[in-house]
Amino acid sequence: MYRRSFGLALPEDTVKVIRDATQFEWVLGSTAFRQHVEARTGRRAERLPMGRPRTGAEPKSGL
């Protein structure tokens, strides 16, 4: 049974999630599990969105 499970291909999105978690040392699991790990370690357990946070006001264009 154990050996046969390695013959099955994983979906590409699952492989990407596992690779990202491994490469960047993020927690892999449910939301509740990630929150538990964050609370216990004091360390962020998942990646923040890329890019700078948006400001509340849109820039005004008009001279």
Number of C-alpha atoms within 10 A of each C-alpha: 5 6 7 7 8 9 8 8 8 9 8 9 9 9 12 11 13 14 13 15 17 12 9 10 12 18 20 15 11 9 12 9 13 17 16 13 15 15 12 9 10 9 10 14 21 17 12 7 7 6 6 6 7 7 7 6 6 7 7 6 5 4 3
